[in-house]
Amino acid sequence: MGLDVHTIEVKAGSAQTAQQDRLAYWTQYGVANVAGGGAGAAVTTAVAVPAAAGLPSNGNYIVDVEASQDCTCYVSSKTATGFNVTLTPRLAANTLAAGTFNVQICW
């Protein structure tokens, strides 16, 4: 069951022109990541999104990641079925712990 959004204003010049009457949203909490292999080592986690979510096949969607530890995050390899999240310790002397992160997607 989705949440009906009855009013949305798409500003002039916006890249979101295909569906001016709706905003799609998907979220996942507590996605597990493995521990880093040592100081400064990054870890990459594949995030699968169910086909029923209907992600755009061209990867044109926004992903927001909230990690549970001190790190930077980036998203790569976006497809209609998911993407990769890479976590890198903010300080090169730190090692990532096994933990979780939250993901929000909108399109």
C-alpha positions as CSV (number, residue, x, y, z in Angstrom):
1,M,0.0,0.0,0.0
2,G,1.4,3.4,-1.0
3,L,0.8,6.9,0.3
4,D,-1.2,9.0,-2.1
5,V,0.3,12.4,-2.7
6,H,-2.4,14.8,-3.9
7,T,-0.4,18.0,-4.3
8,I,3.1,18.4,-5.6
9,E,4.7,21.4,-7.3
10,V,7.5,20.7,-9.8
11,K,9.5,23.9,-10.1
12,A,10.6,25.2,-13.5
13,G,13.9,23.8,-14.7
14,S,13.5,20.7,-12.6
15,A,14.8,17.4,-14.0
16,Q,11.6,15.7,-12.7
17,T,9.2,16.3,-15.5
18,A,8.0,12.8,-16.4
19,Q,5.6,12.4,-13.5
20,Q,4.5,15.8,-12.4
21,D,1.7,14.5,-10.3
22,R,3.6,12.1,-8.1
23,L,6.8,11.4,-6.2
24,A,7.8,7.8,-5.7
25,Y,9.6,6.8,-2.4
26,W,11.2,3.6,-1.1
27,T,13.1,3.0,2.1
28,Q,15.0,0.3,3.9
29,Y,16.2,0.4,7.4
30,G,19.1,-1.5,9.0
31,V,20.9,-2.7,5.8
32,A,23.9,-4.7,7.1
33,N,27.4,-3.9,6.1
34,V,30.5,-6.1,6.8
35,A,33.5,-4.8,8.8
36,G,36.4,-3.2,7.0
37,G,39.6,-5.2,6.4
38,G,41.8,-2.7,8.2
39,A,42.5,1.0,8.8
40,G,41.0,3.2,6.0
41,A,39.5,0.2,4.1
42,A,36.2,0.8,2.4
43,V,33.4,-1.7,2.2
44,T,30.8,-2.0,-0.5
45,T,27.3,-3.4,0.0
46,A,24.8,-4.3,-2.8
47,V,21.3,-3.1,-2.0
48,A,18.5,-5.0,-3.9
49,V,15.2,-3.2,-4.5
50,P,12.2,-5.3,-5.3
51,A,10.9,-5.0,-8.9
52,A,7.5,-4.1,-7.5
53,A,9.0,-0.8,-6.3
54,G,9.3,0.2,-10.0
55,L,12.7,2.0,-10.0
56,P,13.5,3.7,-13.3
57,S,15.5,1.5,-15.5
58,N,17.9,4.3,-16.5
59,G,19.1,4.8,-12.9
60,N,17.5,8.3,-12.6
61,Y,16.6,8.3,-9.0
62,I,18.0,9.9,-5.8
63,V,19.5,7.7,-3.1
64,D,20.1,9.0,0.4
65,V,22.3,6.9,2.8
66,E,22.5,7.3,6.6
67,A,25.3,5.3,8.1
68,S,25.5,4.3,11.8
69,Q,29.2,5.1,12.1
70,D,31.8,7.8,11.2
71,C,32.2,7.4,7.5
72,T,31.5,8.8,4.1
73,C,29.0,7.1,1.8
74,Y,28.6,7.0,-2.0
75,V,26.3,5.2,-4.3
76,S,27.3,3.5,-7.6
77,S,26.0,1.1,-10.2
78,K,22.4,2.2,-10.1
79,T,20.0,0.0,-12.0
80,A,16.3,-0.8,-11.9
81,T,16.9,-3.6,-9.4
82,G,19.3,-1.8,-7.0
83,F,22.7,-0.2,-6.5
84,N,25.9,-0.4,-4.5
85,V,26.7,1.6,-1.3
86,T,30.3,2.1,-0.4
87,L,31.3,3.2,3.1
88,T,34.8,4.6,3.7
89,P,36.1,5.6,7.2
90,R,36.3,9.4,7.5
91,L,39.7,9.1,9.1
92,A,42.3,6.9,7.4
93,A,43.4,5.5,10.7
94,N,39.9,4.1,11.5
95,T,38.5,0.7,10.6
96,L,34.8,0.3,9.8
97,A,32.9,-2.0,12.1
98,A,30.2,-4.4,11.0
99,G,27.0,-2.3,11.3
100,T,24.0,-1.0,9.4
101,F,22.9,1.9,7.3
102,N,19.5,3.2,6.2
103,V,18.5,4.0,2.6
104,Q,15.9,6.3,1.1
105,I,15.2,6.5,-2.6
106,C,12.9,8.9,-4.4
107,W,12.1,9.4,-8.0
